[in-house]
Amino acid sequence: MKSISQSSNVKIVPYIILFVSILFSISGQLLMKYTMSHTNEGLFNWVFIQKLVLAISIYCLGVVNWILALRSVKLSIAYPLTSLNYVGIFFGSYYFFNEQITLTRIAGVITIFIGVLLVVIPWKKSTSSMYSKYHQKD
């Protein structure tokens, strides 16, 4: 018989994998930006290719984790959670590339975050039962 902590660990692991996917995606995107911003020596030299391969490899690790997470996480939950990439890129761009943070951008990121919460937070089933009550096929 499984203990409560074991069963909750089983449910949380796919979400951890999903968040690792999001972190790899953010890191890969930021590294791609860094690579393309530091091409003073020109494209397709050995240093450029190494940086680009590293960036794409990290991004691909995100894709692998995404595929693993989809084994257990509903797509209707997982896909909206990937919107957290916007939040990570927002702060990463500010920190690493000195991009501006404006009130409009802050409002946008907050809106995205609230939207993700609305999709991910489980709601009472009474709404779905009400829907099915009025939309049953006779």
Beta strands, then each sheet from edge to edge (+ up, - down):
end
